[in-house]
Amino acid sequence: MKRFITLIALCSLMCFGLNAQDKHFTKITVASWNIGHFALGKAGDTQLTHAVLDFYKQTYRAYFNDLNADILALVEYNPLMVNATENQAAVEAREAILSNYHDAQIGPKYDYNCNAIFSNGIEVLRTDTVLFSKMVQKRYYLVTTMRLDGDIVKVVSTHLDWNQGENGAAYRAIQIQELIEAFKNDKYVIMCADWNTSKTEEYNAFIEAGYNMANHGYLGDILTYPAGSAPRSCYDNIITKGFAHSNVKVINNAMLSDHSLIKSDLTKLAE
């Protein structure tokens, strides 16, 4: 009997130990994509019409279903998948192709700049929009505060300046530093963006600040732009603090956008 009680006690301790570890073993899939306004890889506003709506609704729905992401960050988002015409109402993208996500945080649209975060199964506490101090075009980052397994996580969707005019590159460097400064005291951070990095060395500022990344990380530099047969730049990336990356994938579909999507499984690191 004494031996039986000892075995029960040992099993209880082992289970307690496993449960304590499991609290910190949280894995989620995160995806980041410059969706390109539904312009189908072209510059400008959505190219979709009511005539092709059914086809593209099914195409995007299948795409997002196969993606199976817990958090999906979209830049160059367009709240309207199809614009209104004289005889037909506009079609909202959220309802048409992203209804599989319970939570949607959609920022303002300034010309090409519109950032959004869609998620499932993670408690959303609040969302804020923060303008960058220096910018060629009007740009901002959307930051959603979430609670994941009891811990606070800041999730960011943003789109930095490209080398536009004489100040584009300099302002982009300032924007990177503003993001690092904004979250310097946060333990868990996920930043998704079209970073518009002309050189991958620009990502090193995040590495020096203690971040990990899907692109320019363990797998080296992954070309994501332009989508199609000859990508040449590493613009798209998921940059994190407090998470380890694994199973990094790039989905190249030039029919839907001029950017490839990047996704990664993130494992929350223990204290």
N, C-alpha and C positions, 0 to 999 in steps of 0.2 A: 504493500500500500504506500509506504514512504517513497519507494522508487517511482511509483505511478504519479504521485503528487509532484515529485521533482521534475519528471518529464513534462507535466502540464505547465509547470512554472517556466521551464526552459522554452517551451513552445510559445508561451505568452510573451516572453522577453524577445524572442526572435521575431514574432509578429509585430510587436511594438516597434522594434528597430526597423523593420521593413517599412512599416507605415510612416515612421518619421522620415525615412529616406524618400518614400514615394511623394511626400508633400512637396518635395523640391524637384521631382522628376516630372516636369510638365513639358510636353512636346506639342507644338502647334505648327501649322503650315501657313506661311505668309507669302503673298504674291504682290509684285509691284509692276505696273504696266502704264506706259504712256499710250492711252487708247486712241488718241489722235482725233477727238471730236466726232467720231463716226464719219470721218472724211475718207476712209478706206485707203489710207496711205498717201493721200494728197494733202496739199495745204488748203486751209480754209475751213468753212463750216461743214456740217454734216452733208454728206452726199446722198443720204437715204431718202427715199420717197415712199408714199403709201403703196405704190405699185410693187416695190420689192420688199416691203416691210415683213411679210410673213416669212420669206426666205431668210432674211437676216436675223429676225427674232430667233428662229430655230438654230441658226448658225452660232450666234452668241450664247444662247442658252446651253447648247451642247459644249461649247468651249468652256464656259464657267463651271458646268457640271463636272467635266473631266478634270478641271483644275483642282477641285476639292480643297480650296483654301479656307482656313478659318478666318483669316484677315486678308482682304483684298484692297490694296491702295491703288487708286486710279488718278493719273494726272492728265491734263488736257481732256478732262471729262466734259461732257456736254449734257446738261440736264434734259435736253430735248433730243431724242433720237431722230425724230422727224419733225420738221418745222410745220407750222400751220399753213394751210392754203386757203384760198377763198371759200372752198367748199368742204374742207376737212380740218378737223382739229389737230393740234400738235400731239405728238406721242412722247410721253415721258419715258426716259430710259430706265429709271428705277422700277417702274411698274412693268415695262415690257420685257426686260432681260435680267434684272437684278433682284427680283422678288424672292429669290432663294436665300437672300441674306435678311435676317431679322432686323439688324441694326444698320442704319445708313447715316453717315455724317457727310454732308455735302457743303462745301464752301462756296463762296461767291464766284461768279465767272467774270473775269476781266479779260476781254479779248480771248486769247488762247489759254489763259491761265485759270484753271478750275481744278481744285484738288478734292478728292473724296476718299472716304474710308468705309468699307462695308465689312461686316463681321457677323459671326454666329457663335453663340455659346459663351461669350465673354462679357462680363458686366461692364456696361458703359456708364461712367460717372459724369463726365462733362466733355465738352468740345470747345476749343478756342481757335480763333483766327488771328494770326500775328503777321503784320506787314514787315518786310525787311526794311532796314533803315536806308539802304542804298540799293537802287534797282534801275535798270534801263527801262524795262517794262514793269507794270504794276504786278508785283509778286508777293506771295505770302506763304506761310506754312500753316497747315491745318494740324492741330494736335488734339488727339482724343485721349483722355485719361481713362484707363480701364483697370479693373481688378481681376487679376489672373491668379487663381489658387491662393488667394489671400494677400497677394502682393500688388502694389501699384505699378502699372506699366504705362509709359507714355508712348503713344503710337503717332507717328508723323507722316503726313503725305505732303510733298512739296515738289517744286519745279524751279530750278535755279536759272539765272541768266546764262545765255550762250554768249559767244564772242561777238556781240552786236555792238557796233560803234567802237569808240575808243575806250569805253569804260566797262564793257561786258565782262571781261576776264577778271578785272580788278574787283568789280562788285560781287562776282561769284565767290571770290576768295573771302570777301567780307561776310557774305551770307553763310558760308561754311563755318566761319568763326562765331557768328551769332548763334547758330544752332548748337555748336559745342558749348558755348557759354550758357545758353538757355537751359541745358539739361545736365550741367556739370554736377549737380547734387542729386540726380536721380540714379537709382540703381539699375532699373530696367527700362531700356529705351529701344524702340524699333523705328528706324527712319527709312521710309520708302520714297524714291524720287527718280525723276529724270534729272541727273546732276549736271548734265551738259559739260562734263569734264573734257577739256581738250587734251589733257595729259593725265594718265592714271595716277601720276605722282600727287595730284591734288587730293586724292583720297588719304594720303599719308597723314594729313592733319588729324583725321579721325583715329587712325591707328595710334598715333602719339597720345591721343586723349583716352585711350583704353577701349576703343571700339573694335568689334569684329565685323566682317563683311562677307557677303555672298560673292561679290565680284571683287577682283584684285585682292583675294584672300588665299585660302588653301589651294584653290584650283587655278590661281593666277588670274590673268586678265581675260575676261570673257566678252567677246564682241556682241553688242546688242543692237547697234544702229549702223546703217539702216537695215530694217528687216528685209529678207530676201536672200539672194545668193552671194552677196559680197558685202557683209557688214564690216565696218572698219573702226568703230568707236565703242568704248565701254561706258556709255552714258548712264545706263540703268543699273541700279544697285539697291540692295537691302543692307543697311548698316545698323548694327545693334550693339547694345551694352547689356551685359548680364545674361547673354544667350550664346550658345554654341550653334554653329551652322552645320547642316548635313543635307545630303540629297539635293544639292543645288541643281536646278534645271533651268534651261532657257527654251522658251517656246517661240519659234520663229514662224509667223503667219503674216506674210506681206499683204494678203488680201484684206486683212482687217485693220492694220496699222503700219506705220513706217517704223515702229519700234517693236523689238521682241519683248516678250514678257519674261521676267525673272522671278523664280520662286525658290523657297528654301524651307526646310524643316528646322525649326528653332527649338532647342532644348534649354529650358530655364536652368541656370546654374545655381547650385546651392551656395549658401553664404560661406 
